[in-house]
Amino acid sequence: MTDLHRPDPINALDPIHLFDKPLAEDFTDADLEVKKPMDYAVGIEAVEKAMLPMAEHLGVEKTAKLSLTVNHKKGFDCPSCAWANPDHSKTLEFCENGIKNIVWDATPVVIEDAFWAENSLTSMLDKSEYWLGLQGRITKPMYKAADSDHYVPISWSDALDKVAEKLRGLDSPDEAVFYTSGRIMNEPAFLLQLFARALGTNNLPDCSNMCHEATGSGMTPAIGIGKSSVHYDDFAWADLVIVMGQNPGTNHPRMLNALEDTKTRGGRIVAVNTLPEASLKRYKNPQKVSGELGTGEQMADQFVQIKIGGDQHLLQAVAKRLFEAEEKAPGTVLDHDFIRTYCNGFDAYREHIMAVDESGVLAATGLTSAEIDELAQRYIDSNATIITWALGITQHKKAVATIAEIMNLLLLRGNIGKKGAGASPIRGHSNVQGDRTMGIWEKISPAFAAAMSRQFAFEVPTEPGLDSVDAMNAMEDGKVKVFMSMAGNLIAAMSDSGRSEAGVREVDLTIQVATKLNRSHVVTGKESLLLPATVRAERDVTSFGLQFLTSEDTVCRINMSHGELKPVSDDVRSDVWILCELGKRLFSESHPGIPWAAFQEDYDAIRDAIAHVVPGFEDFNARVKKDLTFVLPHPPRDSRTFPTPSGRAEFTIQDVEHVQTPEGRLMMQSMRAHDQHNTTMYSLSDRYRGIHKGRFVLFIHPDDLAARGLADGDTVDIFSEWPGEPDRVLRGYRAVSYPTVKGCVAAYFPEANALVPRGSVADICNTPTSKQIVVRVEKGELAATGGRPVTI
């Protein structure tokens, strides 16, 4: 048993200004500097940029304690990415962006009362996400009345009474929507879905709908589960790792340690991407002498620079080469024993793949046959292959089909349930996978609904609810009266920013459980509440003592987490406290089987309930307290058993679609900058790509610039077109000549969301196609619109 009643917690810090830069200003376009992109990732510079500011702003003692406990079994879970913790953690188990996230969250800068009086919501509409976040922590419940343009303080009791009153007054439970991001942990996620379903709705959209929804939809028909089929240590034993649509150095930097393990044991890495990324060139591990003083580790042995949207064609072309090689040397390429013992659909799949047209593949991918031959031969030569991917695969029209092809390719050589092999989707936000495991999903399964009904003695609704895109559409149509968000920034993260902002203003009441200001707090419903929450680095103490929470990482490991800091204010509350207070107000009489008061004081009670409802969590409390961590069962990985309807792995047939770029148009993708986590900016720079003090840039091939009579550094306007709708445009962007694929351009998320039409979604999973938007680029004269959409 771990001792959760430790003495001498780290005290909260006195409020100070966290940044030297004046908080009332953003960088202007004139500040933008473009330098040469870096050809390596991390190194000593990354440590300096993380640790020196942390020590400056949090102090040496607190820096030491936090940096030595983050991502350790007796510490707290990093609030940044979902990358897995190894069984045997290094002394320093964090990355640059993780430390920046901790400092950003645990900032001693607090928003004073004067700020709310001096800054109307209207005045904050032209402020960037960066500016909003710099203002500091929200420390009091705040309320905006329907006839007001300002937030004013409100007591917790009055704030929660307003929420309860509004929910009681709905004509239908489906007029309420409950959204969450990966910031919240397993226990409050379980309570949130319980609260929504006790109300009577499955309107539980979350950030998965906009990122990895395609992963579950593509993997589950193949192997019966939509989660990673590898352990952390499998990377060390892989002969080959194929990294698709992914930039580890920015989005999950600690993954570079696992990829370095692949190389150290003699494995090879292939990068499939549209942009060359520094982290897939060289990794300078700061915990090694070679990373501090040497050149570091070369990462990608082959860079397959593919056109946007061509990944499915590539995978089919590689599969066809495997079949052709098998014909030449029967029994040497495919794993016939695995296929015969565990799989269905092989013959139909083979027939489909042998009809793949090479000319179509080359047109869609922009690759040569020789490049595809090389990748196919690497796969044939590997006895254990991991294919890993992120949003560069999941945010396309054919994202689900592409992931299904990844599974097909893995099945051909038996790369499921084998050491050093498997499917490895990488979630980009800590515990977003855990939220889904806990039941945050608009499509509740019959088994989960039945278990919930047995445990809490009420009839759980089973009608599918609204996902993120459909929820925004419903707001626009006036069908949503209450929108509650547990963390997150849906307004900024959602596609078609102009429509999103107009839609949310139709909602009667928006409730944001929040830590710092973001766009979703200044674009509100008619009434709005801000409810200030604690962060992971802060202690959570109830009458039962110090509490802990748990999270699930990207390889299905459950990790214990408890903070070290005293909360920044006595008036911030935990997610659990907030949900239980609402539950007591609404359901004490109507749902006596839900022990909200017990949940609120003793989180063990929540975990006991989870153990009765969620498969894999049997004896939850005992297991997590004994070892501080455990791995959830994964039948395909653990025993090559497949929870599909047939009980076998399934080859699936997927038709390809080549999204043609019309004459004079380009294909655009959105992406994060390095100093960014989702919609949160730690600075306005992206040093790996050479961008400093600005975000309004368009990365474009030099030939595409020349074809439009443009030069590097010119000001451009970016237009997106959608049938039957006015053009969307972002004005005043700086064109940056960059070695992307010809015909493909890139801009930063979330600003580029203004160009993603709401109707442009992936087949099956309804995810916005943020990596596949047809645009035209023209010479511009006006200043940048700051990511604010202009419709013409």
Number of C-alpha atoms within 10 A of each C-alpha: 10 12 8 13 12 10 6 7 13 17 14 18 19 12 15 12 17 21 12 6 11 10 16 10 12 18 16 12 18 8 10 17 12 18 11 11 16 15 15 21 26 24 22 16 14 16 16 12 14 20 21 14 17 24 15 11 21 21 13 14 10 19 19 14 14 23 21 17 23 26 26 25 20 20 22 25 29 28 25 25 29 27 25 23 22 16 12 8 12 13 11 13 17 23 25 22 27 24 24 23 23 20 23 21 21 25 24 22 22 21 18 15 13 8 11 15 12 9 13 15 17 12 12 15 13 14 17 20 20 22 21 22 20 28 20 25 27 24 26 24 25 21 22 22 15 13 8 13 17 20 24 17 16 17 13 19 11 12 19 21 16 15 20 18 12 15 19 13 10 14 9 14 21 19 19 26 27 25 25 25 23 28 22 28 25 29 25 25 28 25 23 27 24 23 21 22 22 23 22 18 26 30 29 28 26 27 22 26 19 27 23 28 22 31 30 20 20 27 25 19 20 26 28 23 20 20 21 23 26 28 23 20 15 21 29 23 21 27 24 27 28 21 25 22 23 24 26 23 24 25 28 24 22 23 21 22 15 18 24 24 18 24 24 13 13 13 21 22 26 21 26 25 23 27 24 21 23 21 24 28 20 24 26 26 24 17 14 12 12 15 19 16 13 12 15 22 20 16 23 21 15 18 21 25 19 25 23 27 26 25 29 26 25 26 23 26 23 21 24 23 20 22 18 14 18 15 12 11 10 11 12 12 19 18 14 16 12 17 20 10 11 17 22 18 14 18 10 12 16 15 12 16 20 15 10 17 13 16 10 15 24 19 15 23 23 19 17 14 13 9 13 20 15 14 21 20 14 19 25 20 13 17 17 25 32 28 22 21 25 22 26 25 29 30 29 28 27 28 30 28 28 28 26 28 26 24 27 26 21 21 25 21 23 24 25 27 19 20 20 24 29 30 24 24 28 27 27 25 25 25 31 30 25 26 29 19 18 24 25 30 23 23 17 20 12 12 12 17 18 17 17 22 17 15 15 18 13 17 14 24 19 18 12 15 19 22 26 26 20 15 24 26 20 20 26 19 12 16 16 25 26 26 23 19 22 25 22 25 23 25 25 26 21 26 30 22 26 20 19 23 23 17 23 28 18 20 25 19 27 26 24 26 23 26 22 24 23 24 23 22 23 22 22 26 27 19 20 28 28 27 27 26 29 26 24 27 25 22 22 23 16 13 9 11 13 17 19 20 22 24 27 29 26 28 24 23 20 23 27 22 25 23 26 23 21 19 27 24 18 9 16 22 21 22 25 25 19 20 22 24 18 18 25 18 16 20 18 15 10 11 17 13 15 23 18 25 14 13 22 24 19 18 21 19 17 23 25 17 22 25 16 17 24 18 15 15 21 16 13 19 18 14 14 19 15 11 14 20 20 18 15 14 14 23 16 22 22 14 12 19 17 23 18 15 11 11 14 21 29 27 25 20 18 18 13 18 15 15 16 13 14 11 7 12 17 22 24 27 26 25 20 19 24 22 20 22 22 19 19 21 23 20 19 20 21 20 18 23 20 14 22 17 19 20 24 25 22 25 23 25 21 18 15 21 19 11 10 13 10 18 17 16 14 17 23 23 22 22 21 23 17 17 8 6 10 12 17 22 24 26 26 23 29 24 25 23 19 20 17 20 21 19 18 26 31 25 23 18 21 22 25 30 26 27 31 28 24 22 16 19 23 23 17 15 23 20 30 29 28 30 25 26 29 22 26 19 25 17 18 17 13 12 17 21 17 19 25 20 20 17 15 9
